[in-house]
Amino acid sequence: MTATNFRTMALEYPDAIESAHMNHPDFRINGKIFASLGAPDEGCAMVKLTPEQQHEFMRESPGVFDPSSGAWGRGGATTVHLASAKKKVVRAALDCAFRNATDKAKKKNG
């Protein structure tokens, strides 16, 4: 998987937009970041999962997913090693991250 593949997949979600945060591209729905590219390096992406989802993806796809550093990682932010990733598993992770962001926005507004 390449960064271009990841970007294309992230932008396929309804109303998803590309923005930037901390000097790297991110992908948002209703102002909530659900994924980003280029952190901690150009060969990586990030998906915002729950800690439980993170554990499951790491278990099912070792070498593809790792917790992001520090408190972000403990909260579910998950690094995706793009060179090791297959589109099907990245799509599943993006689905979770997108759903998490939309659910969070619904709770805040509802």
C-alpha positions as CSV (number, residue, x, y, z in Angstrom):
1,M,0.0,0.0,0.0
2,T,1.2,3.5,-0.8
3,A,0.4,6.9,0.8
4,T,-1.5,7.7,-2.4
5,N,-3.6,4.5,-1.9
6,F,-4.3,5.4,1.7
7,R,-5.3,9.0,0.8
8,T,-7.6,7.8,-1.9
9,M,-9.3,5.4,0.4
10,A,-9.7,7.9,3.2
11,L,-11.3,10.5,0.9
12,E,-13.9,7.9,-0.4
13,Y,-16.0,8.3,2.7
14,P,-19.0,10.6,2.5
15,D,-18.1,14.2,3.3
16,A,-14.5,13.3,4.2
17,I,-12.0,16.1,3.6
18,E,-8.2,16.4,3.7
19,S,-6.7,19.0,6.0
20,A,-3.4,19.3,7.8
21,H,-2.3,19.1,11.5
22,M,1.2,19.1,13.0
23,N,2.8,19.4,9.5
24,H,1.1,16.3,8.0
25,P,-2.1,15.6,6.0
26,D,-5.1,14.4,8.0
27,F,-8.6,13.3,7.0
28,R,-11.7,14.6,8.8
29,I,-15.4,14.2,9.0
30,N,-17.4,17.0,10.6
31,G,-14.1,18.5,12.0
32,K,-13.0,15.2,13.6
33,I,-9.8,13.6,12.5
34,F,-10.2,9.9,11.7
35,A,-6.8,9.3,10.0
36,S,-3.6,11.0,8.9
37,L,-0.5,10.4,6.8
38,G,3.2,10.8,7.3
39,A,3.6,10.3,11.0
40,P,5.9,9.2,12.5
41,D,7.4,9.0,9.0
42,E,6.5,9.0,5.3
43,G,6.0,5.2,5.3
44,C,3.3,5.4,7.9
45,A,-0.3,6.5,8.4
46,M,-2.5,6.7,11.4
47,V,-6.1,5.6,12.1
48,K,-8.0,6.7,15.2
49,L,-9.3,3.4,16.7
50,T,-10.6,2.6,20.2
51,P,-8.0,0.7,22.4
52,E,-10.1,-2.5,21.9
53,Q,-10.1,-2.1,18.1
54,Q,-6.4,-1.3,18.1
55,H,-5.6,-4.5,20.1
56,E,-7.7,-6.6,17.6
57,F,-6.1,-5.1,14.5
58,M,-2.6,-5.6,16.0
59,R,-3.5,-9.2,16.9
60,E,-4.9,-10.0,13.4
61,S,-2.2,-8.2,11.4
62,P,1.1,-8.2,13.2
63,G,3.7,-6.0,11.6
64,V,1.0,-3.7,10.0
65,F,-0.4,-2.0,13.1
66,D,1.3,-0.5,16.2
67,P,0.1,1.9,18.9
68,S,1.1,5.5,18.1
69,S,3.5,7.0,20.6
70,G,2.5,8.1,24.1
71,A,-1.0,8.9,25.3
72,W,-2.3,9.1,21.8
73,G,-1.4,5.4,21.3
74,R,-2.8,4.4,24.6
75,G,-6.0,6.1,23.6
76,G,-6.3,4.1,20.3
77,A,-4.3,6.1,17.8
78,T,-2.8,3.4,15.7
79,T,0.2,3.6,13.3
80,V,-0.2,1.8,10.0
81,H,3.0,0.6,8.3
82,L,2.0,1.1,4.7
83,A,4.6,-1.1,3.0
84,S,3.3,-4.1,5.0
85,A,-0.4,-3.3,4.7
86,K,-3.0,-4.8,2.3
87,K,-5.9,-2.7,1.1
88,K,-8.6,-5.0,2.7
89,V,-7.2,-4.6,6.2
90,V,-6.6,-0.9,5.8
91,R,-10.2,-0.5,4.5
92,A,-11.5,-2.3,7.7
93,A,-9.4,0.0,9.9
94,L,-10.5,3.1,8.1
95,D,-14.1,1.9,8.4
96,C,-13.7,1.7,12.2
97,A,-11.9,5.0,12.4
98,F,-14.5,6.8,10.3
99,R,-17.4,5.3,12.3
100,N,-15.7,6.2,15.6
101,A,-15.4,9.9,14.4
102,T,-19.0,10.0,13.2
103,D,-20.3,8.4,16.4
104,K,-18.3,10.9,18.5
105,A,-19.8,13.8,16.5
106,K,-23.3,12.4,16.9
107,K,-22.9,12.1,20.7
108,K,-21.6,15.6,20.9
109,N,-24.5,17.1,18.9
110,G,-27.2,14.8,20.1
